[in-house]
Structures are given as C-alpha cells and as structure tokens.
Amino acid sequence: MDIVFKTLLNRPPTLEEIKNLNNKDITFIKKYIKDSVEFKIFYENNINQITNIFSTILKIKVNNLKPQLFMRDFIRLKYVYNDMLEFITLKIQKIHTEYQDFYQNYLDMNKNIEPEEVIEILNNNYDVKQFICLSDEFKELCDIKIEELIL
C-alpha cells in the first residue's frame, strides 16, 4: 500500500487510510486514490509543472503538449522538479541534434527545428528522421538541392 501512495501522491498513507484500506486489493486502493480530490489536485499541479518546464526550455507558451505522456517519467524521477527539467532538456537537445545532423548530412544545410515541431514529435512519439522525411518542407528543399546539382 505504501508504494501505491508514494507513487500516486508522493506521500505515505495516513494511519486512517491504512486502517480503512487494510485488506483491500491494489485495484481498490488505486481507485480510492485516483477518485480523491487530493489526487486530482496533485495530478493537475504536476501536469502544469511539466507544461511549464517545456515552456521554459522552448521559450514559448506551450498549448498543444500532451503532458500526461511524461507523468510516468515524473513519477520515476520521484516528482523532483530539477530532475524532470534535466530529463526534458536532454530529450529536447537530442531532438535538436538529430534534426540538425540530418539536414547537415543529407542537404548540407544548417537548419534548426521549430518548437512546435519538437512538441509534435514528442506528442506523437515520432522518429526525428521519419518526421523530417515526411515533411513537405524537406521534400521542397530536396527538390531545390537536386535542381542546384543539375545546373
């Protein structure tokens, strides 16, 4: 029971909760927690923290992010804000690097990814290379590069 409370609420159960939930199965305990006002507030606060981290790193107001996709990571990091900030920063840096390297290697261009594209890649769990190859912009730039090579 302790681990469920620690995971979902980042705290141990109270003595009253231990008494009330004693001999209950894990499914019942999880439902009890998830139905609580405390959980809803805690969850919403963490979702807001994740969104704020992305806004800070990307330097834009992030509206279309699916922050719930990152809750497992936040839980794994024990809800430590600085650890989550570092985790997300590294994830975004990796996307930036892959994006820039791809354009440099294939089109000999220095190109930076837009923050909205980072969000799209993360929300949909896209592979960066596939994301680029399927974009209209990349196709247009390839056509331009081909024309330059022909001439």
Protein Blocks (a to p, Z undefined) as FASTA:
>chain_A
ZZmmmmmnopacdfklmmmmgoiafklmmmmmmmpmklmmmmmmmmmmmmmmmmmmnopa
cfkbcfklmmmmmmmnoopaklmmmmmmmmmmmmmmmmmmmmmmmnopacdddfklmmmm
mmnopafklmmmmpmklmmmmmmmmmmmmZZ
